[in-house]
Amino acid sequence: MKLKILLINCFILMMSCETKKADMIVHNGAIYTMNDLMPITESVAVSNGKIIALGKYKNLDHLITPRTQIINLNGAMMTPGLIEGHGHFYGLGLAEMQLDLSSTESYQDLINMVSDAVEKAQPGEWILGRGWHQSKWSDSENDYINGFQTHERLSEISENNPVWLKHASGHAGFANEKAMDIAGVSSETEFGFGGEIIKDLSGKPTGVFNERAQGLISKHVDSNLEENSDLKAIELAVQACLKNGITSFHDAGISGRTIEVLREAIKNDLLKVRIYAMLTSRDTTLLNTWYKKGPEIGTGDNYLTIRSIKINADGALGSRGAWLIDDYSDRPGHFGMPTQSMDYVYKVAKSGIVNGFQVNSHAIGDKANREILNQYERVFGEFEDLSKNHRWRIEHAQHIDPLDIPRFGRLKVIASIQGIHMSSDRPWAIDRLGEKRIVESAYVWRDLINNGAILINGSDVPVEPINPIASFYASSTRKTLKGFPEGGFEPSQKMTRLEALKSYTINAAYGAFEEDIKGSIEIGKLADFTVFSQNIVTIPDNKILDTKILYTIVNGKIEYRAN
């Protein structure tokens, strides 16, 4: 019966497109549609930025004109355009302009990179970087304080240049003495709720600022960025996305200024990636403005949608800021911290649902996940009619108490995870949580799926590189990018490859209320496609990371082509 209905629908749709001619036809490859009624098709025809026909190439002759662009895949794989389910678009662009510290294997490596930058910099110029992670360094931790290095060596090689280096997680920052002097930070400086200035036994700041305390330094950095750096950051972010096959991007927490820059980018035809924006809950003025205005959907031919709010409930495991039920295994007596009060979370969630906004909350620790679920459930109970199709999300959902896992499916809360975090973090995260919590409650994707939850995938860029192939590999193998361990970490929690692919396409579209226009290759949807050099669904595990992006097509135009 399904086949009969499919054939009838295809006939009707083909007939409806008789008067249109194709601007582009893609054929001769493994084209995965993400539509369960027609999982694979031989060819796709596009007109005016939308899909107008699917099927056998020989049946599309009547759509071809001398101006039709024919793309022969030569056996390559094509999917709907990949959707980055959680990242920081402006942060991605800004990171492209800073020191990339993600490859550092020791504190000395960081010192060397900063020293080189200081030599090239003007006196007083800020040295900015991102990506260091002390848990991945080989240096001895004997002189560490609360699990972090201290600033003395950094300050010694940069006396005249302020230095500000963001942790890989984005939840901590490392400053030299010059930067702290500019910010007026001293032994007397204290920080209250939601942040921590790490100090030595004598009370002197070590240079490490956790969570919201980072603002003490970063506000001085922001005021020293070059003119036009905002638009430059957007351009660099676009280029990085397209190179990696990303056609849409869920921007997890944007400011009013970033919205202005995105609009300017649209005006100047610079925004070639579709943005689904989450308003940062840290700016109450911004939220109140948008509550009055209401959601904005599909601006600039579906390149900008603003209909969600991002709440930050806790920190990260790497900085020991993730909020836990039980204390950290490697820092007894420390439970991490909430970065927003639950009263405020409830207030924002209530205002969000009343004013038509989706609510998406950053929660990494099991305590944070539980408390966010509690506040969501409270709001859903108070507004039953408004919550019937809420599609609210928890961003990261990394560490979830087993008692709370079924609540995702029951409450219909989407888990917006990042497969690559498991690959990158699992080798050291066991030290934070211990074996029992790692096995039973961390990165529990299969348990979430089995309990009815929908999963969205992403990279959390610039926390991790934006590469979706790496995240796909981690999601389906549970291995590090070096292929360790054999069989993967907690292999029972693997996604299937099709599940991993859906988490980057149709699931991500659903998580943004956009499944009617994107996320699958169907007639009438936007012509956004990603073309891979090989079939990542069928090749052996050890070949996945060799995959290249051949084409990125957005709105029926080739925006990236591999050399």
Order of alpha helices (4+ residues) and beta strands (2+ residues): alpha-beta-beta-beta-beta-beta-beta-alpha-beta-alpha-beta-alpha-beta-beta-alpha-beta-beta-alpha-alpha-beta-alpha-beta-alpha-beta-alpha-beta-alpha-beta-alpha-beta-alpha-beta-alpha-alpha-beta-alpha-alpha-alpha-beta-beta-beta
